[in-house]
């Protein structure tokens, strides 16, 4: 077979066993030059492990493989260390899921991209700096000169993802592996990043392997799809075949999970208000004085909201719009807050931590990333029971154990997990543990900060159904912070649309999705429709 006829990447009946677990089982996959192929499936299906094996990036004890992975006709398992270094980042490159953890926080973005170029190309000095600048321009960063000198934490999520892409394409790779490149991004950014990847792929004649659980992205941007479950490929075909005529029951389940419907019951007009904010402002930094420059940033501006008992208020907006800052202000977790906040008609703004602590029983939070929010040093019993330790230190041990067991059962988990640790669980299970930790104190208000953004479609639907059932059972009030309008449609009664810290639209969910009034709301909905929310 000529080099022009054979597949650029040929995964041939590849199996991988780690200890007693077979994490990849008899997977075959071919990608031609210039082709875009998606690998989809729920968390733990083997997608990322398969992709990491292409570059032999797995370094795990007691690992055994069968079959072969060939790149341009050569087995990657036949390469020595030097040949592997030449392959990685040069001919094959990878965009990782979370740029904040993939980028070195101690080096500027420009230095990290330059490091890749220096490693594979004989470029130094001014020519190297020009190449880095050119790459940042190529990924459409708005201010390449600033980004070149910036540290990762100084860039937004979308900008960090662009910097990661610039690093990946630095040496004009033949194959680009993108592992969940849009998971934590809002609909507008998701569409922008995927359009950028496809644009670069066409410009550079790259092949693209997209690993994702975002089926609308797959449908719009790829040519072929492989569906994985429990380490095996259960179905593969063209995008049209898979989405219009799926053959496997699991594929049908994944496709059905996209179509979320309202899961909530109506709230009457005379229901009492539990939480209220009036003219809320959040300002970071400090004002200028004499010789000192003004470094203040107005994050949230004159924001007002109300939340009734048993109601869900959705807060939507793109990254940087002030959604999470609003949550932190309501939770009394940040400084620089002005305005009025009432819980059960009691003013709580301006209270010191010790004074605010009694109100924390009624106001709990579930964060976006359950793995980062759960302490790796604490077992599940200690994590879930932590609220009782703080707020009910005199509770007898048997009653404490009963309450922990009860709340775990409510979120669909067994008590046999009590002595295990967060790393032993899937993303969906970790999010259930985080919800259990928030519920242990029986709060009246639960703030959910992007509770499903890191989850695949099927697990996301499970978590949404869980939240809806918990709300009905306990008459919980929810503040749902999200960029996913499908999640808003499923859970929210009303919606605030935030743009640059200001509320630009406030209406019922049905009204917003069917007839948005503000041009920014219309843009969000159009972007979401491109990503599969209709």
DRENVEXZA-326483 format. One record per residue (C-alpha): z, y, x. Coordinates in nm, 2 decimals. Last residue first. Layout:
BEGIN
+--------+--------+--------+
!      Z !      Y !      X !
+--------+--------+--------+
!      Z !      Y !      X !
...
+--------+--------+--------+
REM end
This chain:
BEGIN
+--------+--------+--------+
!      Z !      Y !      X !
+--------+--------+--------+
!   2.02 !   2.42 !  -3.36 !
!   2.19 !   2.36 !  -3.03 !
!   1.96 !   2.18 !  -2.79 !
!   1.95 !   2.38 !  -2.47 !
!   1.67 !   2.60 !  -2.58 !
!   1.87 !   2.65 !  -2.90 !
!   2.17 !   2.75 !  -2.69 !
!   1.96 !   3.02 !  -2.51 !
!   1.84 !   3.15 !  -2.85 !
!   2.20 !   3.15 !  -2.97 !
!   2.33 !   3.35 !  -2.67 !
!   2.04 !   3.60 !  -2.70 !
!   2.10 !   3.66 !  -3.07 !
!   2.47 !   3.72 !  -2.99 !
!   2.36 !   3.98 !  -2.73 !
!   2.13 !   4.15 !  -2.98 !
!   2.41 !   4.19 !  -3.22 !
!   2.37 !   4.08 !  -3.58 !
!   2.36 !   3.70 !  -3.57 !
!   2.23 !   3.53 !  -3.89 !
!   2.26 !   3.16 !  -3.90 !
!   2.49 !   3.09 !  -3.61 !
!   2.70 !   3.40 !  -3.66 !
!   2.72 !   3.36 !  -4.04 !
!   2.83 !   2.99 !  -4.03 !
!   3.09 !   3.06 !  -3.76 !
!   3.24 !   3.34 !  -3.96 !
!   3.21 !   3.69 !  -3.81 !
!   3.31 !   3.91 !  -3.51 !
!   3.04 !   4.07 !  -3.30 !
!   3.03 !   4.29 !  -2.99 !
!   3.39 !   4.23 !  -2.88 !
!   3.42 !   4.39 !  -2.54 !
!   3.51 !   4.23 !  -2.20 !
!   3.16 !   4.25 !  -2.06 !
!   3.02 !   4.08 !  -2.37 !
!   3.25 !   3.88 !  -2.59 !
!   3.15 !   3.73 !  -2.92 !
!   3.45 !   3.65 !  -3.15 !
!   3.40 !   3.36 !  -3.38 !
!   3.55 !   3.24 !  -3.71 !
!   3.62 !   2.90 !  -3.86 !
!   3.57 !   2.71 !  -3.53 !
!   3.56 !   2.33 !  -3.47 !
!   3.22 !   2.17 !  -3.49 !
!   3.00 !   2.48 !  -3.48 !
!   3.20 !   2.62 !  -3.19 !
!   3.15 !   2.29 !  -3.00 !
!   2.78 !   2.31 !  -3.06 !
!   2.79 !   2.68 !  -2.95 !
!   2.90 !   2.57 !  -2.60 !
!   3.02 !   2.87 !  -2.40 !
!   3.38 !   2.80 !  -2.49 !
!   3.72 !   2.94 !  -2.56 !
!   3.87 !   2.78 !  -2.87 !
!   4.19 !   2.95 !  -3.00 !
!   4.35 !   2.69 !  -3.22 !
!   4.61 !   2.70 !  -3.50 !
!   4.77 !   2.37 !  -3.57 !
!   4.84 !   2.24 !  -3.92 !
!   5.00 !   1.94 !  -3.76 !
!   4.79 !   1.66 !  -3.91 !
!   4.48 !   1.87 !  -3.98 !
!   4.48 !   2.02 !  -3.63 !
!   4.54 !   1.69 !  -3.47 !
!   4.24 !   1.54 !  -3.66 !
!   4.01 !   1.82 !  -3.55 !
!   4.13 !   1.79 !  -3.19 !
!   4.07 !   1.42 !  -3.18 !
!   3.72 !   1.46 !  -3.34 !
!   3.64 !   1.71 !  -3.07 !
!   3.77 !   1.48 !  -2.80 !
!   3.56 !   1.19 !  -2.92 !
!   3.25 !   1.41 !  -2.95 !
!   3.29 !   1.53 !  -2.59 !
!   3.32 !   1.16 !  -2.48 !
!   2.98 !   1.09 !  -2.63 !
!   2.82 !   1.40 !  -2.50 !
!   2.95 !   1.39 !  -2.14 !
!   3.26 !   1.58 !  -2.05 !
!   3.31 !   1.88 !  -1.81 !
!   3.25 !   2.14 !  -2.08 !
!   3.49 !   1.97 !  -2.33 !
!   3.81 !   2.17 !  -2.32 !
!   3.64 !   2.51 !  -2.23 !
!   3.98 !   2.69 !  -2.25 !
!   4.17 !   2.55 !  -2.55 !
!   4.46 !   2.77 !  -2.66 !
!   4.69 !   2.58 !  -2.89 !
!   4.91 !   2.77 !  -3.14 !
!   5.20 !   2.63 !  -3.34 !
!   5.33 !   2.42 !  -3.06 !
!   5.49 !   2.07 !  -3.11 !
!   5.65 !   2.06 !  -2.77 !
!   5.48 !   1.74 !  -2.67 !
!   5.14 !   1.88 !  -2.78 !
!   5.04 !   2.05 !  -2.46 !
!   5.11 !   1.75 !  -2.24 !
!   4.93 !   1.53 !  -2.50 !
!   4.63 !   1.76 !  -2.47 !
!   4.63 !   1.72 !  -2.09 !
!   4.66 !   1.34 !  -2.12 !
!   4.36 !   1.34 !  -2.36 !
!   4.17 !   1.55 !  -2.11 !
!   4.25 !   1.30 !  -1.84 !
!   4.12 !   1.01 !  -2.06 !
!   3.79 !   1.20 !  -2.12 !
!   3.75 !   1.26 !  -1.75 !
!   3.82 !   0.90 !  -1.66 !
!   4.16 !   0.78 !  -1.53 !
!   4.31 !   0.65 !  -1.21 !
!   4.30 !   0.99 !  -1.04 !
!   4.56 !   1.12 !  -1.29 !
!   4.84 !   0.88 !  -1.18 !
!   4.99 !   0.56 !  -1.34 !
!   5.35 !   0.50 !  -1.44 !
!   5.31 !   0.60 !  -1.80 !
!   4.97 !   0.42 !  -1.85 !
!   5.13 !   0.12 !  -2.04 !
!   5.23 !   0.36 !  -2.31 !
!   4.89 !   0.34 !  -2.47 !
!   4.65 !   0.64 !  -2.53 !
!   4.48 !   0.76 !  -2.85 !
!   4.59 !   1.12 !  -2.86 !
!   4.86 !   1.05 !  -3.12 !
!   4.97 !   0.74 !  -2.94 !
!   5.04 !   0.95 !  -2.63 !
!   5.24 !   1.20 !  -2.84 !
!   5.46 !   0.92 !  -2.98 !
!   5.52 !   0.75 !  -2.64 !
!   5.63 !   1.08 !  -2.49 !
!   5.86 !   1.15 !  -2.79 !
!   6.02 !   0.81 !  -2.77 !
!   6.08 !   0.85 !  -2.39 !
!   6.25 !   1.18 !  -2.44 !
!   6.46 !   1.03 !  -2.72 !
!   6.57 !   0.75 !  -2.49 !
!   6.64 !   0.99 !  -2.20 !
!   6.87 !   1.21 !  -2.41 !
!   6.74 !   1.57 !  -2.45 !
!   6.96 !   1.81 !  -2.24 !
!   6.66 !   1.96 !  -2.05 !
!   6.48 !   2.06 !  -2.37 !
!   6.25 !   2.35 !  -2.28 !
!   6.18 !   2.28 !  -1.91 !
!   6.21 !   1.90 !  -1.89 !
!   6.06 !   1.87 !  -2.24 !
!   5.75 !   2.06 !  -2.12 !
!   5.72 !   1.82 !  -1.82 !
!   5.72 !   1.51 !  -2.04 !
!   5.34 !   1.47 !  -2.04 !
!   5.32 !   1.51 !  -1.66 !
!   5.63 !   1.31 !  -1.58 !
!   5.52 !   1.01 !  -1.79 !
!   5.17 !   1.04 !  -1.66 !
!   5.27 !   1.02 !  -1.29 !
!   5.31 !   1.33 !  -1.08 !
!   5.17 !   1.38 !  -0.73 !
!   4.81 !   1.44 !  -0.85 !
!   4.93 !   1.73 !  -1.07 !
!   4.71 !   1.77 !  -1.37 !
!   4.52 !   2.09 !  -1.42 !
!   4.26 !   2.02 !  -1.15 !
!   4.17 !   1.68 !  -1.30 !
!   4.18 !   1.82 !  -1.65 !
!   3.92 !   2.09 !  -1.58 !
!   3.89 !   2.34 !  -1.86 !
!   4.26 !   2.40 !  -1.94 !
!   4.46 !   2.30 !  -2.24 !
!   4.72 !   2.57 !  -2.34 !
!   5.04 !   2.60 !  -2.53 !
!   5.19 !   2.88 !  -2.75 !
!   5.48 !   2.78 !  -2.98 !
!   5.70 !   2.63 !  -2.71 !
!   5.59 !   2.91 !  -2.48 !
!   5.77 !   3.17 !  -2.70 !
!   6.11 !   3.08 !  -2.56 !
!   5.97 !   3.15 !  -2.21 !
!   5.87 !   3.51 !  -2.28 !
!   6.21 !   3.66 !  -2.19 !
!   6.23 !   3.46 !  -1.86 !
!   5.87 !   3.56 !  -1.77 !
!   5.92 !   3.93 !  -1.84 !
!   5.81 !   4.07 !  -2.17 !
!   5.55 !   4.34 !  -2.17 !
!   5.37 !   4.21 !  -2.48 !
!   5.58 !   3.97 !  -2.69 !
!   5.61 !   4.16 !  -3.02 !
!   5.74 !   3.94 !  -3.30 !
!   5.51 !   3.90 !  -3.60 !
!   5.50 !   3.52 !  -3.56 !
!   5.36 !   3.59 !  -3.21 !
!   5.26 !   3.95 !  -3.16 !
!   5.06 !   4.10 !  -2.88 !
!   5.01 !   4.48 !  -2.84 !
!   4.82 !   4.67 !  -2.58 !
!   4.82 !   4.68 !  -2.20 !
!   4.78 !   4.39 !  -1.96 !
!   4.76 !   4.45 !  -1.58 !
!   4.96 !   4.14 !  -1.49 !
!   4.86 !   3.78 !  -1.56 !
!   5.02 !   3.46 !  -1.72 !
!   5.15 !   3.62 !  -2.04 !
!   4.98 !   3.34 !  -2.24 !
!   4.78 !   3.60 !  -2.44 !
!   4.67 !   3.77 !  -2.12 !
!   4.57 !   3.43 !  -1.97 !
!   4.36 !   3.36 !  -2.27 !
!   4.19 !   3.70 !  -2.26 !
!   4.12 !   3.65 !  -1.89 !
!   3.95 !   3.31 !  -1.98 !
!   3.71 !   3.48 !  -2.22 !
!   3.64 !   3.80 !  -2.01 !
!   3.26 !   3.80 !  -2.01 !
!   3.24 !   3.67 !  -1.66 !
!   3.05 !   3.35 !  -1.76 !
!   2.86 !   3.40 !  -2.09 !
!   3.03 !   3.47 !  -2.42 !
!   3.22 !   3.28 !  -2.69 !
!   3.57 !   3.30 !  -2.84 !
!   3.61 !   3.07 !  -3.13 !
!   3.91 !   3.12 !  -3.37 !
!   4.04 !   2.80 !  -3.53 !
!   4.27 !   2.82 !  -3.83 !
!   4.57 !   2.61 !  -3.93 !
!   4.80 !   2.91 !  -3.94 !
!   4.60 !   3.23 !  -3.91 !
!   4.48 !   3.39 !  -3.59 !
!   4.41 !   3.77 !  -3.55 !
!   4.21 !   3.96 !  -3.29 !
!   4.18 !   4.30 !  -3.13 !
!   4.02 !   4.38 !  -2.80 !
!   4.03 !   4.74 !  -2.66 !
!   3.85 !   4.64 !  -2.33 !
!   3.90 !   4.32 !  -2.13 !
!   3.80 !   4.30 !  -1.76 !
!   3.83 !   4.67 !  -1.66 !
!   3.81 !   4.65 !  -1.28 !
!   4.02 !   4.88 !  -1.06 !
!   3.96 !   4.92 !  -0.69 !
!   3.98 !   5.31 !  -0.67 !
!   3.96 !   5.41 !  -0.30 !
!   4.28 !   5.52 !  -0.12 !
!   4.28 !   5.85 !   0.05 !
!   4.48 !   6.03 !  -0.22 !
!   4.52 !   5.78 !  -0.49 !
!   4.27 !   5.54 !  -0.63 !
!   4.38 !   5.31 !  -0.91 !
!   4.48 !   4.95 !  -0.85 !
!   4.32 !   4.61 !  -0.91 !
!   4.27 !   4.42 !  -1.24 !
!   4.27 !   4.59 !  -1.58 !
!   4.33 !   4.40 !  -1.90 !
!   4.32 !   4.59 !  -2.23 !
!   4.43 !   4.47 !  -2.57 !
!   4.38 !   4.71 !  -2.86 !
!   4.58 !   4.49 !  -3.10 !
!   4.65 !   4.12 !  -3.06 !
!   4.78 !   3.89 !  -3.33 !
!   4.91 !   3.54 !  -3.35 !
!   5.06 !   3.34 !  -3.64 !
!   4.90 !   3.51 !  -3.94 !
!   5.01 !   3.36 !  -4.28 !
!   4.75 !   3.19 !  -4.51 !
!   4.66 !   3.42 !  -4.80 !
!   4.28 !   3.40 !  -4.74 !
!   4.27 !   3.02 !  -4.75 !
!   4.16 !   2.81 !  -4.45 !
!   3.87 !   2.57 !  -4.49 !
!   3.88 !   2.22 !  -4.34 !
!   3.73 !   2.15 !  -4.00 !
!   3.49 !   1.89 !  -3.85 !
!   3.17 !   2.09 !  -3.88 !
!   2.88 !   1.88 !  -3.75 !
!   2.79 !   1.78 !  -3.39 !
!   2.44 !   1.65 !  -3.33 !
!   2.45 !   1.57 !  -2.96 !
!   2.65 !   1.25 !  -3.02 !
!   2.35 !   1.10 !  -3.20 !
!   2.14 !   1.10 !  -2.88 !
!   2.42 !   0.92 !  -2.69 !
!   2.47 !   0.66 !  -2.96 !
!   2.09 !   0.59 !  -2.99 !
!   2.09 !   0.53 !  -2.61 !
!   2.38 !   0.29 !  -2.65 !
!   2.19 !   0.10 !  -2.93 !
!   1.89 !   0.05 !  -2.70 !
!   1.54 !   0.10 !  -2.83 !
!   1.51 !   0.48 !  -2.84 !
!   1.19 !   0.60 !  -3.01 !
!   1.17 !   0.98 !  -3.02 !
!   1.41 !   1.08 !  -2.74 !
!   1.34 !   0.78 !  -2.51 !
!   0.97 !   0.76 !  -2.57 !
!   0.91 !   1.13 !  -2.54 !
!   1.11 !   1.16 !  -2.22 !
!   0.91 !   0.88 !  -2.07 !
!   1.08 !   0.54 !  -2.02 !
!   1.40 !   0.37 !  -1.93 !
!   1.67 !   0.17 !  -2.10 !
!   1.99 !  -0.02 !  -2.02 !
!   2.00 !   0.06 !  -1.65 !
!   2.33 !  -0.10 !  -1.54 !
!   2.65 !   0.03 !  -1.38 !
!   2.86 !   0.03 !  -1.70 !
!   2.59 !   0.22 !  -1.89 !
!   2.28 !   0.39 !  -1.74 !
!   1.98 !   0.55 !  -1.92 !
!   1.68 !   0.62 !  -1.71 !
!   1.46 !   0.91 !  -1.81 !
!   1.11 !   1.03 !  -1.72 !
!   0.93 !   1.36 !  -1.70 !
!   1.21 !   1.61 !  -1.69 !
!   1.29 !   1.97 !  -1.80 !
!   1.32 !   2.00 !  -2.17 !
!   1.44 !   1.66 !  -2.28 !
!   1.67 !   1.62 !  -1.98 !
!   1.83 !   1.96 !  -2.05 !
!   1.88 !   1.87 !  -2.41 !
!   2.05 !   1.54 !  -2.30 !
!   2.32 !   1.70 !  -2.09 !
!   2.49 !   1.40 !  -1.93 !
!   2.33 !   1.47 !  -1.60 !
!   2.19 !   1.34 !  -1.28 !
!   1.85 !   1.50 !  -1.20 !
!   1.63 !   1.33 !  -0.94 !
!   1.36 !   1.58 !  -0.84 !
!   1.05 !   1.52 !  -0.63 !
!   0.94 !   1.82 !  -0.43 !
!   0.60 !   1.99 !  -0.43 !
!   0.76 !   2.31 !  -0.28 !
!   0.65 !   2.55 !  -0.55 !
!   0.67 !   2.30 !  -0.83 !
!   1.02 !   2.19 !  -0.74 !
!   1.12 !   2.55 !  -0.68 !
!   1.01 !   2.65 !  -1.04 !
!   1.18 !   2.33 !  -1.18 !
!   1.51 !   2.42 !  -1.01 !
!   1.49 !   2.78 !  -1.12 !
!   1.42 !   2.69 !  -1.48 !
!   1.72 !   2.46 !  -1.46 !
!   1.94 !   2.74 !  -1.33 !
!   1.82 !   2.99 !  -1.59 !
!   1.86 !   2.75 !  -1.89 !
!   2.21 !   2.66 !  -1.78 !
!   2.29 !   3.03 !  -1.72 !
!   2.20 !   3.11 !  -2.08 !
!   2.38 !   2.81 !  -2.22 !
!   2.70 !   2.87 !  -2.03 !
!   2.76 !   2.69 !  -1.70 !
!   3.02 !   2.42 !  -1.61 !
!   2.78 !   2.12 !  -1.63 !
!   2.47 !   2.29 !  -1.50 !
!   2.40 !   2.12 !  -1.16 !
!   2.53 !   1.77 !  -1.29 !
!   2.42 !   1.61 !  -0.96 !
!   2.08 !   1.75 !  -0.85 !
!   1.91 !   1.52 !  -0.60 !
!   1.62 !   1.70 !  -0.43 !
!   1.35 !   1.48 !  -0.26 !
!   1.08 !   1.61 !  -0.02 !
!   1.32 !   1.86 !   0.14 !
!   1.20 !   2.21 !   0.24 !
!   1.47 !   2.26 !   0.51 !
!   1.68 !   2.52 !   0.33 !
!   1.62 !   2.37 !  -0.01 !
!   1.98 !   2.24 !  -0.04 !
!   2.14 !   2.55 !   0.10 !
!   1.95 !   2.77 !  -0.14 !
!   2.05 !   2.54 !  -0.43 !
!   2.41 !   2.57 !  -0.33 !
!   2.37 !   2.95 !  -0.32 !
!   2.22 !   2.94 !  -0.67 !
!   2.52 !   2.74 !  -0.79 !
!   2.75 !   3.00 !  -0.64 !
!   2.57 !   3.27 !  -0.82 !
!   2.60 !   3.09 !  -1.15 !
!   2.97 !   3.04 !  -1.10 !
!   3.03 !   3.41 !  -1.00 !
!   3.05 !   3.51 !  -0.63 !
!   3.35 !   3.64 !  -0.44 !
!   3.52 !   3.30 !  -0.44 !
!   3.23 !   3.16 !  -0.23 !
!   3.27 !   3.42 !   0.05 !
!   3.02 !   3.70 !   0.07 !
!   2.81 !   3.81 !   0.37 !
!   2.48 !   3.66 !   0.27 !
!   2.56 !   3.73 !  -0.10 !
!   2.57 !   4.11 !  -0.02 !
!   2.23 !   4.11 !   0.15 !
!   2.08 !   3.88 !  -0.12 !
!   2.17 !   4.11 !  -0.41 !
!   2.04 !   3.97 !  -0.74 !
!   2.03 !   3.60 !  -0.62 !
!   1.68 !   3.49 !  -0.72 !
!   1.68 !   3.14 !  -0.56 !
!   1.39 !   3.25 !  -0.33 !
!   1.57 !   3.57 !  -0.24 !
!   1.87 !   3.37 !  -0.11 !
!   1.63 !   3.15 !   0.09 !
!   1.45 !   3.45 !   0.24 !
!   1.79 !   3.60 !   0.35 !
!   1.88 !   3.27 !   0.52 !
!   1.54 !   3.26 !   0.69 !
!   1.58 !   3.62 !   0.81 !
!   1.92 !   3.54 !   0.95 !
!   1.78 !   3.25 !   1.14 !
!   1.49 !   3.46 !   1.28 !
!   1.74 !   3.73 !   1.39 !
!   1.93 !   3.48 !   1.60 !
!   1.84 !   3.11 !   1.60 !
!   1.58 !   2.87 !   1.47 !
!   1.51 !   2.52 !   1.62 !
!   1.53 !   2.35 !   1.28 !
!   1.75 !   2.07 !   1.15 !
!   2.10 !   2.16 !   1.24 !
!   2.03 !   2.53 !   1.26 !
!   1.89 !   2.54 !   0.90 !
!   2.20 !   2.36 !   0.76 !
!   2.44 !   2.59 !   0.95 !
!   2.25 !   2.90 !   0.84 !
!   2.32 !   2.80 !   0.47 !
!   2.70 !   2.78 !   0.55 !
!   2.70 !   3.11 !   0.75 !
!   2.52 !   3.30 !   0.47 !
!   2.77 !   3.18 !   0.21 !
!   3.05 !   3.30 !   0.42 !
!   3.29 !   3.05 !   0.56 !
!   3.66 !   2.98 !   0.48 !
!   3.60 !   2.86 !   0.12 !
!   3.36 !   2.59 !   0.23 !
!   3.12 !   2.52 !  -0.05 !
!   3.14 !   2.18 !  -0.24 !
!   3.46 !   2.27 !  -0.42 !
!   3.34 !   2.60 !  -0.57 !
!   2.99 !   2.45 !  -0.61 !
!   3.10 !   2.19 !  -0.86 !
!   2.83 !   1.93 !  -0.94 !
!   2.66 !   1.89 !  -0.61 !
!   2.31 !   1.99 !  -0.52 !
!   2.17 !   1.73 !  -0.28 !
!   1.90 !   1.71 !  -0.01 !
!   1.66 !   1.45 !   0.12 !
!   1.40 !   1.52 !   0.39 !
!   1.61 !   1.77 !   0.58 !
!   1.96 !   1.79 !   0.43 !
!   2.03 !   1.42 !   0.51 !
!   1.73 !   1.24 !   0.67 !
!   1.79 !   1.37 !   1.03 !
!   2.16 !   1.29 !   1.00 !
!   2.07 !   0.94 !   0.89 !
!   1.83 !   0.89 !   1.18 !
!   2.12 !   0.98 !   1.42 !
!   2.36 !   0.75 !   1.25 !
!   2.13 !   0.45 !   1.25 !
!   1.88 !   0.38 !   0.97 !
!   1.82 !   0.03 !   0.84 !
!   2.03 !   0.08 !   0.53 !
!   1.80 !   0.37 !   0.43 !
!   1.52 !   0.12 !   0.41 !
!   1.19 !   0.29 !   0.51 !
!   0.89 !   0.31 !   0.27 !
!   0.91 !   0.68 !   0.20 !
!   1.28 !   0.64 !   0.12 !
!   1.37 !   0.27 !   0.05 !
!   1.69 !   0.16 !  -0.12 !
!   1.75 !  -0.22 !  -0.11 !
!   1.91 !  -0.51 !  -0.29 !
!   2.27 !  -0.61 !  -0.25 !
!   2.57 !  -0.40 !  -0.15 !
!   2.93 !  -0.44 !  -0.03 !
!   3.22 !  -0.19 !  -0.01 !
!   3.57 !  -0.29 !   0.11 !
!   3.67 !   0.06 !   0.22 !
!   3.46 !   0.35 !   0.09 !
!   3.24 !   0.58 !   0.28 !
!   2.97 !   0.67 !   0.02 !
!   2.72 !   0.92 !   0.15 !
!   2.45 !   0.67 !   0.22 !
!   2.18 !   0.93 !   0.13 !
!   2.04 !   0.71 !  -0.15 !
!   2.39 !   0.56 !  -0.21 !
!   2.51 !   0.90 !  -0.32 !
!   2.26 !   0.89 !  -0.61 !
!   2.37 !   0.54 !  -0.72 !
!   2.73 !   0.65 !  -0.71 !
!   2.65 !   0.96 !  -0.91 !
!   2.49 !   0.76 !  -1.20 !
!   2.73 !   0.47 !  -1.21 !
!   2.82 !   0.47 !  -1.57 !
!   3.17 !   0.61 !  -1.50 !
!   3.12 !   0.92 !  -1.71 !
!   2.85 !   0.87 !  -1.98 !
!   2.49 !   0.81 !  -1.91 !
!   2.18 !   0.98 !  -1.78 !
!   1.95 !   0.96 !  -1.47 !
!   1.67 !   1.20 !  -1.50 !
!   1.33 !   1.19 !  -1.32 !
!   1.11 !   1.48 !  -1.21 !
!   0.80 !   1.38 !  -1.02 !
!   0.63 !   1.57 !  -0.74 !
!   0.61 !   1.26 !  -0.52 !
!   0.68 !   0.95 !  -0.72 !
!   1.03 !   0.83 !  -0.81 !
!   1.11 !   0.46 !  -0.85 !
!   1.43 !   0.31 !  -0.99 !
!   1.58 !  -0.04 !  -1.00 !
!   1.95 !  -0.10 !  -1.07 !
!   2.09 !  -0.45 !  -1.03 !
!   2.45 !  -0.36 !  -1.11 !
!   2.62 !  -0.05 !  -0.98 !
!   3.00 !  -0.02 !  -1.00 !
!   3.08 !  -0.39 !  -0.95 !
!   3.46 !  -0.38 !  -0.92 !
!   3.66 !  -0.63 !  -0.72 !
!   3.67 !  -0.42 !  -0.41 !
!   3.38 !  -0.18 !  -0.43 !
!   3.06 !  -0.37 !  -0.53 !
!   2.72 !  -0.21 !  -0.52 !
!   2.40 !  -0.35 !  -0.66 !
!   2.04 !  -0.24 !  -0.60 !
!   1.75 !  -0.42 !  -0.76 !
!   1.50 !  -0.21 !  -0.56 !
!   1.56 !   0.17 !  -0.55 !
!   1.23 !   0.31 !  -0.44 !
!   1.21 !   0.68 !  -0.35 !
!   0.88 !   0.84 !  -0.24 !
!   0.69 !   0.57 !  -0.45 !
!   0.39 !   0.41 !  -0.29 !
!   0.03 !   0.53 !  -0.35 !
!   0.01 !   0.81 !  -0.09 !
!   0.17 !   0.61 !   0.18 !
!  -0.09 !   0.34 !   0.14 !
!   0.00 !   0.00 !   0.00 !
+--------+--------+--------+
REM end
